[in-house]
């Protein structure tokens, strides 16, 4: 993430934030996971990315339900 932000790879940064949110969720830090998802959502909204907002919303719904976030492989 430290590399993605300075080079402007914002879509990749958003995906990394979602992955990090899942790690925080697994560790029981729900507040941090929510903050990371919110940051990722703001990035993809600013970019106008088509598919990522729905994936981030699904991750947030999983977080709210207390179920593990489903992470997708890059390019899927």
Phi, psi and omega in degrees: 000326180296334179273322186295319184294310181297332181270359176081019179276069189291323178295317177294324177298317179299318178295321178295323178296320178295318178298316179295323177299319178296322178294320177294321178299315181297330179275357178089007180265078186293323180298315179294320179299317179297317180297319179294319178295321178297319179295318178297318180298319179297321180295310184291330176294318179296326180281339184076026179297137186279311188271327187297322180303320179293322179293320179292322177297319178296322178295319177295322178295319177297319178299315179297324180281343184082020177255155181299143176290142177266115179261139181257149176292152179301133178088002180259000000 
